[in-house]
């Protein structure tokens, strides 16, 4: 990744050449015009500068580097970034039982996607209509086409004083392509060498411009096929015992087990390899979608028109339509469903009423969601200059709309319909029977989940030279903002009435408005030392006001050496999903230890089970607060060699999170009469009945503190008659990641080391790039209470090598051929946490896709 000082050198060199050709008579007027043209607003500051090198640590991924990565998907690109951490998620990790099906997000430093602010052209966008993990709002980066991106600026520092809420761990600013003249068509296709999987993408960029106007249109298409768990071998089964892991097959089996005359009885036809005491277990792994099929199409238009030399209007319009799927195993049923097979049923082997205790309607097929998401963004504005001041006024409307549908042929079973067919003797739940299509049609239903979020925003800003302080000019930026947001997530009524089992149901609805004012001063002390002071006031209609300051320093004691430091306070307002949360469910795998104090194959309660956690209400939530600190240097050793290093620290207090279900379980679930931990009636001889559900909530519960080091370097080597070779390295090291007093650095999902190294060779029309991404080792899963007191096995380090070759066929045509994961490396084995990671690898950290070969052709005309 190219660092900001590279752009600074280029900008200064260009401006020097420009000024050297000006006559003295023209100089005063032209200097003012040049300043107007060359001033750039860089992520992390509202003050427009003549270069991209400020006091903030910024990674810049250029369009050229995006192309050389070989990724046609923004999520795939960003998850390789060393500063991406736990909380980054994609469709790979949010299938069926996640609440953000079809979406993807980026989490900087591992603080979560809700602590990373995503901007487009420096402005906020509407959050996903479906929150992630029940109530974490995020910007769906799947709605941003890669072909439309000019560059990505990643601010690795808190920026609430500049941008407001959500910028706790940093900012990802997507800068879109504009001012394009001509046309460019790109088509790419690739596939894996293991499971049958391929991706196809195409884009068309067209633009035209005159001295007073320009217009750019970008059309983008992306499609990928499906990888199921059944295609993944050892990574697609919940029984990891043969590989050194755990057997986490579900206790809701096919065949199942029943309560007969107060006793738990296994179906007599349960195969021996599925029998666990009185439980018939089921392997749900093969039925999931490891990578769901997806299709995305979008269009972006950007245009501007000069009305005078000092007044310009501009427009941004983007639309995106995404289609995806999510899948899970067939509907799991337990005692909560209240289903009973009468003794008179023709297939009842017990000769008495049999209450369904653990069963799965495999004959109805796996549950499948079809997901469609639409996003719309419109920005209208005017900008211009008044003397030495740049001003900008704009209005924005944004919308994100999602819908999940399931048809009768996609496995959605209604319990009342099922009971009716059992009573009629039509449905046979015994012996692993596959009932007739007519009966399956009678017990299934169709359903729909809808969600929308909207944003309406207005802003006005100025930036320019405020006043002179001695020989130095004080720069100022100031602005006001007003924003209205709303979101709702509405599940199907059949979920609300308790007729659909085994799938999470989320409900949320909220709205707020917010206004803010900010001020930023750039104060140069002399030609080598400058300070930036910023402050922002925000008022929210639902929780009040907050004021956040920031102070930054840049000192250049030598022409080739710059030191920088920053300190800021930040905040994150509760998300709309959190403040408007209705009854919402998630499923968590664990063993009911109060009914299974010691492992016992004869005790049905000892089988790990996905129990239901119900979240209700989130009243009284307060905003999270944070402090960030960064100190570093930029050392341009010579024109070929540079080094950048930063030591950073982020402290986040009042963190909004789920109350740990383990705490609720420990406090409430040893009481049969608890109203927080609900149990079914105990069977004869039992003191505790089967666990039904646990009620939980979101609260301001935790704190997070992380410190680390970022290091980047690049070296350009001239190869005489063989072109040039550029080496680069980006490395991120986390020395501490403490949550609630427990240090997770080096623990499960928190590797201490991540780096990305590249070697880029170019010679005439030929070029090649090798990229090596590395994720360090970390400890396998331990419960939070045991993280620091015990050591489990180590999840090994993981390195992936990518290679790409390119050739310019002529001035208009470029051919590209590449391989991601050249050596087809599998993710390292992990026993996992027994809940989200069930398949022998850490899904939040490692990608199981395997080797991917692709080709691309680009034609300019």
TILUM-824568 format. One line per 3 residues: number of its first residue (from 1); their letters; for each residue x, y, z of C-alpha. Coordinates in steps of 0.02 Angstrom, whole numbers, plus 50000, padded with zeros to 5 digits. Example, Ala and Ser with C-alpha at 12.3 -4.5 7.8 and 13.67 -1.06 7.14 Angstrom:
% residues 2
1) as) 50615:49775:50390 ~ 50684:49947:50357;
//
This chain:
% residues 861
1) xxx) 50000:50000:50000 ~ 50064:50171:49958 ~ 50084:50289:50102;
4) xxx) 50034:50469:50107 ~ 50211:50541:50096 ~ 50228:50467:49922;
7) xxx) 50082:50572:49864 ~ 50156:50722:49954 ~ 50319:50710:49858;
10) xxx) 50227:50691:49693 ~ 50114:50838:49730 ~ 50258:50950:49779;
13) xxx) 50360:50900:49627 ~ 50216:50936:49509 ~ 50181:51104:49590;
16) xxx) 50366:51152:49579 ~ 50369:51116:49392 ~ 50209:51212:49369;
19) xxx) 50267:51367:49460 ~ 50436:51372:49371 ~ 50348:51409:49207;
22) xxx) 50248:51557:49268 ~ 50294:51734:49226 ~ 50313:51861:49366;
25) xxx) 50168:51963:49297 ~ 50051:51813:49308 ~ 50113:51745:49473;
28) xxx) 49993:51823:49599 ~ 49836:51774:49505 ~ 49899:51601:49455;
31) xxx) 49958:51558:49630 ~ 49783:51585:49696 ~ 49710:51479:49557;
34) xxx) 49839:51343:49585 ~ 49800:51337:49769 ~ 49616:51317:49728;
37) xxx) 49653:51171:49611 ~ 49784:51083:49716 ~ 49706:51089:49887;
40) xxx) 49650:50915:49937 ~ 49541:50858:50082 ~ 49621:50704:50158;
43) xxx) 49531:50579:50270 ~ 49550:50629:50451 ~ 49548:50817:50421;
46) xxx) 49427:50943:50348 ~ 49566:51065:50304 ~ 49616:51061:50122;
49) xxx) 49802:51047:50097 ~ 49925:51051:49954 ~ 49978:50872:49988;
52) xxx) 49914:50711:50067 ~ 50039:50706:50210 ~ 49962:50761:50373;
55) xxx) 49980:50711:50555 ~ 49859:50565:50540 ~ 49918:50387:50498;
58) xxx) 49835:50342:50333 ~ 49850:50190:50220 ~ 49805:50224:50040;
61) xxx) 49757:50082:49924 ~ 49762:50149:49746 ~ 49659:50089:49600;
64) xxx) 49816:50011:49527 ~ 49846:49913:49686 ~ 49666:49855:49691;
67) xxx) 49686:49788:49513 ~ 49848:49699:49560 ~ 49765:49612:49708;
70) xxx) 49657:49510:49591 ~ 49501:49534:49697 ~ 49337:49588:49617;
73) xxx) 49255:49602:49787 ~ 49290:49742:49912 ~ 49266:49628:50062;
76) xxx) 49399:49506:49999 ~ 49519:49650:49972 ~ 49495:49731:50141;
79) xxx) 49504:49571:50243 ~ 49684:49551:50181 ~ 49727:49723:50252;
82) xxx) 49839:49702:50406 ~ 49737:49825:50510 ~ 49577:49724:50481;
85) xxx) 49534:49624:50635 ~ 49403:49523:50725 ~ 49233:49591:50682;
88) xxx) 49269:49598:50496 ~ 49138:49483:50422 ~ 49070:49429:50254;
91) xxx) 48938:49316:50180 ~ 49063:49177:50218 ~ 49034:49198:50403;
94) xxx) 48854:49258:50417 ~ 48752:49118:50342 ~ 48573:49073:50395;
97) xxx) 48581:49103:50582 ~ 48665:49273:50570 ~ 48554:49424:50559;
100) xxx) 48652:49513:50422 ~ 48631:49384:50285 ~ 48706:49441:50121;
103) xxx) 48808:49583:50198 ~ 48992:49615:50232 ~ 49085:49740:50341;
106) xxx) 49260:49795:50393 ~ 49322:49805:50572 ~ 49482:49902:50605;
109) xxx) 49594:49845:50748 ~ 49467:49712:50799 ~ 49352:49838:50884;
112) xxx) 49203:49782:50781 ~ 49117:49843:50625 ~ 49013:49964:50727;
115) xxx) 49172:50054:50783 ~ 49234:50081:50604 ~ 49159:50225:50506;
118) xxx) 49138:50193:50319 ~ 49122:50346:50206 ~ 49098:50370:50020;
121) xxx) 49184:50525:49954 ~ 49199:50586:50133 ~ 49013:50570:50173;
124) xxx) 48912:50449:50276 ~ 48798:50324:50193 ~ 48644:50230:50251;
127) xxx) 48680:50079:50359 ~ 48624:49904:50311 ~ 48440:49873:50337;
130) xxx) 48485:49711:50428 ~ 48599:49730:50578 ~ 48740:49607:50613;
133) xxx) 48739:49492:50764 ~ 48566:49552:50819 ~ 48598:49739:50842;
136) xxx) 48765:49799:50772 ~ 48731:49923:50631 ~ 48859:49930:50490;
139) xxx) 48885:49993:50314 ~ 48872:49850:50191 ~ 49031:49860:50087;
142) xxx) 48953:49737:49963 ~ 48853:49887:49902 ~ 49013:49974:49840;
145) xxx) 49075:49907:49672 ~ 49263:49887:49656 ~ 49264:49954:49478;
148) xxx) 49200:50122:49541 ~ 49342:50150:49665 ~ 49483:50272:49631;
151) xxx) 49568:50240:49797 ~ 49533:50186:49976 ~ 49597:50293:50119;
154) xxx) 49608:50200:50284 ~ 49630:50315:50433 ~ 49703:50209:50573;
157) xxx) 49661:50334:50709 ~ 49502:50388:50798 ~ 49415:50535:50715;
160) xxx) 49257:50576:50812 ~ 49312:50758:50826 ~ 49306:50768:50636;
163) xxx) 49168:50647:50584 ~ 49066:50612:50741 ~ 49001:50444:50798;
166) xxx) 49070:50273:50747 ~ 49247:50330:50706 ~ 49316:50251:50865;
169) xxx) 49443:50133:50784 ~ 49464:50226:50621 ~ 49387:50274:50456;
172) xxx) 49377:50188:50287 ~ 49346:50322:50154 ~ 49302:50256:49981;
175) xxx) 49347:50385:49847 ~ 49253:50353:49685 ~ 49320:50378:49510;
178) xxx) 49274:50541:49423 ~ 49337:50662:49291 ~ 49359:50515:49173;
181) xxx) 49377:50549:48986 ~ 49346:50406:48866 ~ 49285:50229:48899;
184) xxx) 49354:50073:48981 ~ 49282:49898:48977 ~ 49346:49761:49095;
187) xxx) 49293:49579:49104 ~ 49363:49450:49224 ~ 49326:49269:49266;
190) xxx) 49402:49146:49386 ~ 49371:48988:49484 ~ 49439:48875:49618;
193) xxx) 49534:48714:49588 ~ 49450:48626:49733 ~ 49263:48646:49763;
196) xxx) 49169:48699:49607 ~ 49164:48887:49626 ~ 49186:49034:49508;
199) xxx) 49171:49222:49500 ~ 49129:49332:49351 ~ 49139:49521:49348;
202) xxx) 49122:49655:49216 ~ 49129:49844:49220 ~ 49109:49988:49099;
205) xxx) 49176:50160:49140 ~ 49128:50304:49025 ~ 49165:50487:49045;
208) xxx) 49172:50650:48952 ~ 49228:50824:49002 ~ 49252:51000:48944;
211) xxx) 49333:51150:49027 ~ 49171:51184:49123 ~ 49087:51015:49146;
214) xxx) 49119:50831:49165 ~ 49019:50672:49183 ~ 49072:50495:49231;
217) xxx) 48962:50340:49224 ~ 49014:50172:49297 ~ 48918:50011:49269;
220) xxx) 48970:49860:49370 ~ 48921:49676:49377 ~ 48981:49536:49492;
223) xxx) 48924:49357:49514 ~ 48989:49209:49612 ~ 48927:49032:49626;
226) xxx) 48896:48925:49779 ~ 49008:48819:49891 ~ 48912:48706:50010;
229) xxx) 48976:48621:50166 ~ 48955:48455:50077 ~ 49094:48506:49956;
232) xxx) 49217:48554:50092 ~ 49267:48384:50159 ~ 49336:48398:50336;
235) xxx) 49288:48584:50340 ~ 49105:48544:50308 ~ 49062:48427:50450;
238) xxx) 49013:48465:50630 ~ 49099:48305:50686 ~ 49280:48362:50701;
241) xxx) 49326:48221:50821 ~ 49420:48120:50686 ~ 49532:48271:50657;
244) xxx) 49568:48312:50840 ~ 49418:48424:50873 ~ 49246:48402:50949;
247) xxx) 49093:48309:50893 ~ 48964:48449:50887 ~ 48829:48362:50789;
250) xxx) 48657:48423:50840 ~ 48547:48334:50967 ~ 48399:48376:50856;
253) xxx) 48414:48223:50749 ~ 48338:48126:50605 ~ 48278:48005:50671;
256) xxx) 48248:48094:50836 ~ 48200:48055:51015 ~ 48036:48066:51109;
259) xxx) 47963:48080:51283 ~ 47858:47926:51315 ~ 47775:47898:51484;
262) xxx) 47893:48025:51564 ~ 48052:47946:51493 ~ 48167:47999:51353;
265) xxx) 48165:47866:51217 ~ 48274:47864:51063 ~ 48198:47816:50896;
268) xxx) 48229:47628:50877 ~ 48293:47655:50699 ~ 48431:47779:50745;
271) xxx) 48591:47719:50657 ~ 48730:47664:50773 ~ 48849:47800:50711;
274) xxx) 48721:47931:50763 ~ 48676:47860:50932 ~ 48731:47957:51086;
277) xxx) 48642:47878:51235 ~ 48459:47922:51209 ~ 48501:48053:51079;
280) xxx) 48510:48028:50892 ~ 48631:48161:50829 ~ 48630:48247:50659;
283) xxx) 48771:48323:50556 ~ 48708:48492:50495 ~ 48876:48544:50422;
286) xxx) 48853:48482:50243 ~ 48692:48582:50224 ~ 48764:48756:50253;
289) xxx) 48828:48874:50120 ~ 49012:48906:50152 ~ 49006:49040:50017;
292) xxx) 48828:49081:49963 ~ 48788:49118:49782 ~ 48778:49306:49750;
295) xxx) 48745:49425:49608 ~ 48769:49613:49610 ~ 48736:49747:49481;
298) xxx) 48754:49934:49503 ~ 48777:50103:49423 ~ 48862:50261:49483;
301) xxx) 48853:50431:49401 ~ 48957:50582:49451 ~ 48952:50750:49365;
304) xxx) 48994:50932:49391 ~ 48957:51096:49303 ~ 49049:51260:49325;
307) xxx) 48934:51410:49323 ~ 49071:51539:49352 ~ 49257:51533:49391;
310) xxx) 49210:51523:49575 ~ 49049:51422:49576 ~ 49021:51240:49532;
313) xxx) 48876:51120:49553 ~ 48899:50933:49573 ~ 48796:50775:49578;
316) xxx) 48826:50597:49638 ~ 48699:50461:49605 ~ 48723:50276:49641;
319) xxx) 48607:50127:49636 ~ 48650:49947:49680 ~ 48549:49786:49675;
322) xxx) 48617:49632:49764 ~ 48550:49456:49767 ~ 48613:49320:49882;
325) xxx) 48559:49167:49979 ~ 48580:49092:50151 ~ 48551:48913:50203;
328) xxx) 48544:48804:50355 ~ 48501:48625:50394 ~ 48320:48567:50404;
331) xxx) 48206:48638:50540 ~ 48258:48581:50715 ~ 48117:48545:50837;
334) xxx) 48117:48515:51024 ~ 47995:48509:51169 ~ 47953:48694:51151;
337) xxx) 47860:48655:50991 ~ 47731:48555:51091 ~ 47715:48420:50959;
340) xxx) 47643:48250:51006 ~ 47620:48090:50907 ~ 47465:48002:50973;
343) xxx) 47472:47819:51019 ~ 47348:47786:50880 ~ 47468:47849:50746;
346) xxx) 47496:47705:50623 ~ 47686:47722:50632 ~ 47706:47750:50819;
349) xxx) 47826:47613:50881 ~ 47801:47651:51066 ~ 47615:47610:51085;
352) xxx) 47589:47769:51187 ~ 47582:47956:51158 ~ 47756:48012:51105;
355) xxx) 47802:48194:51132 ~ 47931:48254:51007 ~ 48084:48301:51109;
358) xxx) 48223:48312:50980 ~ 48184:48297:50795 ~ 48226:48376:50628;
361) xxx) 48117:48381:50472 ~ 48256:48330:50352 ~ 48129:48267:50226;
364) xxx) 48066:48447:50204 ~ 48241:48500:50150 ~ 48363:48630:50216;
367) xxx) 48298:48803:50257 ~ 48347:48929:50123 ~ 48330:49118:50119;
370) xxx) 48330:49216:49958 ~ 48397:49390:49996 ~ 48380:49547:49892;
373) xxx) 48456:49713:49941 ~ 48440:49882:49856 ~ 48537:50038:49898;
376) xxx) 48513:50214:49831 ~ 48621:50366:49862 ~ 48597:50543:49795;
379) xxx) 48708:50692:49834 ~ 48676:50867:49765 ~ 48788:51013:49807;
382) xxx) 48875:51174:49764 ~ 49054:51222:49799 ~ 49163:51368:49759;
385) xxx) 49286:51498:49819 ~ 49270:51667:49899 ~ 49441:51748:49901;
388) xxx) 49551:51625:49997 ~ 49406:51520:50061 ~ 49336:51358:49991;
391) xxx) 49154:51326:50032 ~ 49039:51178:50005 ~ 48852:51153:50033;
394) xxx) 48767:50987:49999 ~ 48613:50881:50030 ~ 48608:50692:50031;
397) xxx) 48471:50560:50026 ~ 48513:50377:50053 ~ 48417:50217:50072;
400) xxx) 48458:50035:50104 ~ 48318:49910:50080 ~ 48327:49721:50106;
403) xxx) 48206:49579:50093 ~ 48226:49395:50138 ~ 48101:49271:50071;
406) xxx) 48078:49085:50093 ~ 47959:48983:49988 ~ 47865:48822:50026;
409) xxx) 47998:48726:49931 ~ 48138:48795:50041 ~ 48112:48698:50201;
412) xxx) 48007:48817:50307 ~ 47899:48706:50418 ~ 47754:48771:50523;
415) xxx) 47725:48676:50684 ~ 47535:48691:50680 ~ 47531:48622:50502;
418) xxx) 47648:48481:50555 ~ 47540:48436:50706 ~ 47387:48430:50594;
421) xxx) 47470:48307:50474 ~ 47533:48201:50620 ~ 47356:48193:50691;
424) xxx) 47289:48138:50522 ~ 47419:48000:50517 ~ 47493:48074:50357;
427) xxx) 47663:48127:50425 ~ 47777:47992:50493 ~ 47911:48064:50610;
430) xxx) 47989:47895:50647 ~ 48129:47793:50571 ~ 48207:47933:50469;
433) xxx) 48062:47924:50347 ~ 48055:48039:50196 ~ 47872:48082:50181;
436) xxx) 47784:48111:50016 ~ 47797:48279:49924 ~ 47610:48305:49953;
439) xxx) 47631:48291:50141 ~ 47785:48403:50139 ~ 47687:48534:50043;
442) xxx) 47553:48527:50178 ~ 47674:48563:50323 ~ 47778:48700:50242;
445) xxx) 47747:48886:50220 ~ 47819:49040:50139 ~ 47881:49190:50235;
448) xxx) 47963:49359:50217 ~ 48073:49476:50318 ~ 48087:49660:50270;
451) xxx) 48206:49796:50323 ~ 48242:49975:50275 ~ 48357:50113:50331;
454) xxx) 48360:50294:50274 ~ 48475:50442:50293 ~ 48442:50623:50251;
457) xxx) 48587:50740:50279 ~ 48632:50922:50249 ~ 48802:50999:50276;
460) xxx) 48892:51163:50247 ~ 49078:51192:50269 ~ 49216:51317:50238;
463) xxx) 49404:51295:50231 ~ 49541:51420:50202 ~ 49666:51544:50271;
466) xxx) 49602:51617:50434 ~ 49738:51741:50483 ~ 49924:51769:50494;
469) xxx) 50026:51726:50648 ~ 50195:51806:50618 ~ 50255:51737:50453;
472) xxx) 50139:51587:50462 ~ 49961:51568:50398 ~ 49831:51488:50511;
475) xxx) 49716:51372:50413 ~ 49538:51343:50470 ~ 49397:51225:50428;
478) xxx) 49223:51240:50503 ~ 49055:51168:50467 ~ 48881:51121:50522;
481) xxx) 48785:50961:50489 ~ 48609:50899:50510 ~ 48559:50717:50489;
484) xxx) 48400:50616:50504 ~ 48409:50426:50514 ~ 48283:50287:50534;
487) xxx) 48285:50099:50521 ~ 48167:49954:50543 ~ 48183:49766:50532;
490) xxx) 48021:49669:50527 ~ 48017:49478:50536 ~ 47876:49373:50468;
493) xxx) 47723:49367:50579 ~ 47739:49177:50587 ~ 47900:49199:50685;
496) xxx) 47814:49318:50806 ~ 47675:49193:50836 ~ 47799:49054:50876;
499) xxx) 47754:48945:50726 ~ 47929:48937:50650 ~ 48069:48853:50747;
502) xxx) 48257:48846:50735 ~ 48294:49012:50649 ~ 48339:49177:50726;
505) xxx) 48207:49312:50720 ~ 48255:49495:50737 ~ 48144:49644:50764;
508) xxx) 48197:49827:50776 ~ 48129:49999:50737 ~ 48199:50170:50782;
511) xxx) 48230:50346:50717 ~ 48335:50494:50770 ~ 48396:50662:50712;
514) xxx) 48563:50742:50749 ~ 48648:50908:50722 ~ 48830:50951:50741;
517) xxx) 48958:51089:50724 ~ 49145:51070:50709 ~ 49299:51179:50702;
520) xxx) 49475:51132:50650 ~ 49632:51241:50653 ~ 49799:51205:50571;
523) xxx) 49930:51307:50662 ~ 50106:51309:50589 ~ 50235:51368:50716;
526) xxx) 50371:51376:50584 ~ 50417:51287:50424 ~ 50451:51125:50519;
529) xxx) 50320:51116:50656 ~ 50130:51123:50647 ~ 49985:51083:50762;
532) xxx) 49806:51037:50720 ~ 49669:51070:50845 ~ 49493:51006:50813;
535) xxx) 49332:51000:50910 ~ 49157:50941:50873 ~ 48989:50961:50960;
538) xxx) 48850:50836:50924 ~ 48672:50834:50987 ~ 48565:50678:50968;
541) xxx) 48377:50679:50991 ~ 48380:50517:51089 ~ 48526:50529:51210;
544) xxx) 48586:50709:51219 ~ 48747:50798:51178 ~ 48932:50763:51170;
547) xxx) 49088:50866:51135 ~ 49250:50787:51075 ~ 49421:50867:51050;
550) xxx) 49573:50813:50952 ~ 49752:50875:50950 ~ 49883:50825:50821;
553) xxx) 50064:50874:50789 ~ 50180:50857:50640 ~ 50364:50900:50656;
556) xxx) 50490:50890:50516 ~ 50663:50916:50593 ~ 50746:50857:50431;
559) xxx) 50692:50871:50252 ~ 50674:50681:50241 ~ 50611:50644:50416;
562) xxx) 50441:50685:50492 ~ 50371:50645:50664 ~ 50186:50647:50702;
565) xxx) 50075:50624:50854 ~ 49891:50638:50893 ~ 49771:50625:51038;
568) xxx) 49583:50626:51029 ~ 49425:50584:51119 ~ 49282:50497:51032;
571) xxx) 49112:50421:51055 ~ 48991:50301:50975 ~ 48805:50329:50991;
574) xxx) 48697:50175:51019 ~ 48646:50108:50850 ~ 48467:50122:50791;
577) xxx) 48454:49933:50801 ~ 48511:49938:50983 ~ 48395:50074:51043;
580) xxx) 48246:50007:50944 ~ 48272:49822:50977 ~ 48116:49717:50989;
583) xxx) 48106:49533:51038 ~ 48252:49455:50944 ~ 48330:49284:50949;
586) xxx) 48497:49202:50924 ~ 48554:49023:50939 ~ 48706:48977:51043;
589) xxx) 48784:48804:51058 ~ 48826:48747:51234 ~ 48796:48606:51357;
592) xxx) 48668:48628:51495 ~ 48792:48591:51633 ~ 48662:48603:51772;
595) xxx) 48579:48449:51696 ~ 48744:48374:51640 ~ 48870:48404:51781;
598) xxx) 48987:48271:51711 ~ 48998:48201:51533 ~ 48881:48052:51518;
601) xxx) 48830:47974:51353 ~ 48674:47906:51438 ~ 48616:48081:51486;
604) xxx) 48526:48166:51341 ~ 48564:48336:51418 ~ 48750:48308:51387;
607) xxx) 48733:48328:51198 ~ 48785:48505:51145 ~ 48630:48597:51089;
610) xxx) 48593:48761:51003 ~ 48488:48846:51136 ~ 48386:49003:51104;
613) xxx) 48437:49170:51181 ~ 48300:49302:51172 ~ 48350:49486:51179;
616) xxx) 48221:49611:51237 ~ 48228:49799:51257 ~ 48384:49904:51266;
619) xxx) 48321:50054:51363 ~ 48441:50173:51449 ~ 48591:50139:51338;
622) xxx) 48724:50273:51346 ~ 48853:50315:51211 ~ 49022:50232:51212;
625) xxx) 49172:50342:51246 ~ 49348:50323:51184 ~ 49522:50396:51185;
628) xxx) 49650:50369:51048 ~ 49836:50404:51044 ~ 49960:50388:50902;
631) xxx) 50144:50433:50884 ~ 50253:50391:50736 ~ 50374:50446:50603;
634) xxx) 50396:50450:50414 ~ 50575:50428:50355 ~ 50609:50454:50170;
637) xxx) 50786:50385:50168 ~ 50808:50422:49983 ~ 50702:50422:49826;
640) xxx) 50697:50232:49827 ~ 50681:50186:50011 ~ 50557:50241:50146;
643) xxx) 50498:50183:50317 ~ 50343:50230:50416 ~ 50306:50175:50595;
646) xxx) 50167:50216:50718 ~ 50133:50165:50897 ~ 49946:50174:50932;
649) xxx) 49827:50152:51077 ~ 49636:50147:51084 ~ 49534:50142:51244;
652) xxx) 49346:50118:51232 ~ 49236:50130:51386 ~ 49051:50102:51415;
655) xxx) 49053:49975:51273 ~ 48880:49920:51219 ~ 48873:49733:51208;
658) xxx) 48769:49582:51246 ~ 48765:49534:51426 ~ 48864:49371:51422;
661) xxx) 48740:49228:51417 ~ 48858:49126:51528 ~ 48831:49253:51667;
664) xxx) 48643:49241:51651 ~ 48651:49052:51641 ~ 48759:49040:51797;
667) xxx) 48645:49156:51896 ~ 48474:49096:51839 ~ 48473:48925:51757;
670) xxx) 48490:48819:51915 ~ 48315:48876:51963 ~ 48168:48784:51885;
673) xxx) 48053:48932:51922 ~ 48163:49070:51852 ~ 48076:49197:51739;
676) xxx) 48242:49238:51655 ~ 48297:49061:51615 ~ 48144:48963:51560;
679) xxx) 48137:48774:51573 ~ 48009:48646:51523 ~ 47926:48543:51659;
682) xxx) 48049:48415:51732 ~ 48023:48233:51693 ~ 47995:48110:51836;
685) xxx) 48151:48097:51942 ~ 48221:48263:51879 ~ 48236:48427:51973;
688) xxx) 48267:48532:51816 ~ 48172:48522:51654 ~ 48246:48543:51483;
691) xxx) 48312:48718:51447 ~ 48192:48816:51338 ~ 48263:48991:51321;
694) xxx) 48363:49125:51410 ~ 48311:49307:51411 ~ 48453:49430:51390;
697) xxx) 48485:49613:51345 ~ 48610:49739:51280 ~ 48693:49846:51411;
700) xxx) 48840:49963:51436 ~ 48946:49825:51506 ~ 49123:49819:51447;
703) xxx) 49282:49912:51406 ~ 49412:49879:51274 ~ 49592:49938:51266;
706) xxx) 49716:49896:51129 ~ 49892:49950:51091 ~ 50007:49905:50950;
709) xxx) 50132:49951:50817 ~ 50111:49979:50630 ~ 50262:49973:50516;
712) xxx) 50272:49998:50329 ~ 50417:50012:50209 ~ 50448:50012:50023;
715) xxx) 50604:50000:49916 ~ 50618:50027:49730 ~ 50758:49938:49639;
718) xxx) 50811:49984:49462 ~ 50857:49830:49360 ~ 50945:49923:49219;
721) xxx) 50881:49844:49059 ~ 50756:49735:49152 ~ 50639:49871:49215;
724) xxx) 50609:49907:49399 ~ 50557:49809:49553 ~ 50465:49881:49702;
727) xxx) 50460:49792:49870 ~ 50337:49843:50005 ~ 50286:49781:50176;
730) xxx) 50140:49827:50289 ~ 50146:49749:50461 ~ 50026:49770:50607;
733) xxx) 50067:49707:50781 ~ 49945:49705:50928 ~ 50035:49702:51095;
736) xxx) 49877:49711:51201 ~ 49691:49689:51171 ~ 49609:49696:51340;
739) xxx) 49422:49673:51368 ~ 49352:49686:51543 ~ 49524:49661:51617;
742) xxx) 49567:49507:51512 ~ 49703:49521:51381 ~ 49654:49434:51219;
745) xxx) 49809:49477:51118 ~ 49869:49313:51047 ~ 49710:49225:51103;
748) xxx) 49572:49153:50995 ~ 49532:49264:50843 ~ 49660:49394:50900;
751) xxx) 49827:49355:50815 ~ 49962:49476:50866 ~ 50046:49483:50696;
754) xxx) 49972:49521:50525 ~ 50072:49579:50375 ~ 50063:49596:50188;
757) xxx) 50220:49596:50080 ~ 50225:49629:49893 ~ 50354:49628:49754;
760) xxx) 50297:49722:49599 ~ 50402:49709:49438 ~ 50370:49811:49281;
763) xxx) 50464:49820:49118 ~ 50389:49900:48965 ~ 50226:49813:48924;
766) xxx) 50258:49673:49049 ~ 50229:49665:49235 ~ 50209:49544:49379;
769) xxx) 50168:49556:49564 ~ 50187:49432:49707 ~ 50092:49460:49869;
772) xxx) 50117:49365:50030 ~ 49987:49391:50166 ~ 50025:49324:50339;
775) xxx) 49918:49296:50494 ~ 50014:49247:50648 ~ 49979:49104:50768;
778) xxx) 49858:49121:50912 ~ 49789:49013:51051 ~ 49641:48902:51018;
781) xxx) 49478:48942:51104 ~ 49464:48955:51293 ~ 49316:49022:51393;
784) xxx) 49342:49202:51447 ~ 49364:49148:51628 ~ 49511:49036:51579;
787) xxx) 49599:49141:51445 ~ 49741:49201:51555 ~ 49750:49052:51673;
790) xxx) 49767:48912:51547 ~ 49850:48873:51382 ~ 49766:48770:51248;
793) xxx) 49837:48712:51084 ~ 49904:48841:50961 ~ 49818:48882:50797;
796) xxx) 49963:48890:50676 ~ 50017:49041:50576 ~ 49945:49053:50402;
799) xxx) 50026:49126:50245 ~ 49947:49144:50073 ~ 50046:49182:49915;
802) xxx) 49962:49270:49769 ~ 50042:49296:49598 ~ 49986:49399:49450;
805) xxx) 50057:49434:49278 ~ 50003:49572:49159 ~ 50040:49618:48979;
808) xxx) 49991:49771:48879 ~ 49942:49698:48712 ~ 49936:49873:48639;
811) xxx) 49897:50050:48697 ~ 49716:50003:48726 ~ 49717:49823:48787;
814) xxx) 49787:49743:48945 ~ 49784:49557:48986 ~ 49800:49491:49164;
817) xxx) 49819:49314:49231 ~ 49836:49274:49415 ~ 49820:49149:49556;
820) xxx) 49764:49186:49733 ~ 49825:49060:49862 ~ 49951:48989:49741;
823) xxx) 49994:48836:49847 ~ 49812:48798:49891 ~ 49841:48815:50078;
826) xxx) 49702:48755:50193 ~ 49661:48859:50346 ~ 49754:48795:50501;
829) xxx) 49657:48678:50614 ~ 49565:48752:50762 ~ 49458:48659:50887;
832) xxx) 49349:48814:50889 ~ 49230:48894:51011 ~ 49091:48766:50993;
835) xxx) 48969:48899:50934 ~ 49013:49007:50783 ~ 49165:48901:50735;
838) xxx) 49112:48721:50720 ~ 49207:48658:50568 ~ 49389:48647:50618;
841) xxx) 49449:48823:50576 ~ 49428:49001:50639 ~ 49303:49073:50515;
844) xxx) 49327:49253:50574 ~ 49512:49246:50533 ~ 49542:49118:50395;
847) xxx) 49466:49088:50223 ~ 49434:48907:50168 ~ 49405:48949:49983;
850) xxx) 49569:48874:49922 ~ 49666:48910:49763 ~ 49582:49032:49644;
853) xxx) 49640:49059:49464 ~ 49577:49209:49365 ~ 49599:49306:49205;
856) xxx) 49553:49484:49160 ~ 49550:49589:49002 ~ 49535:49778:48999;
859) xxx) 49503:49877:48841 ~ 49510:50067:48831 ~ 49428:50160:48689;
//
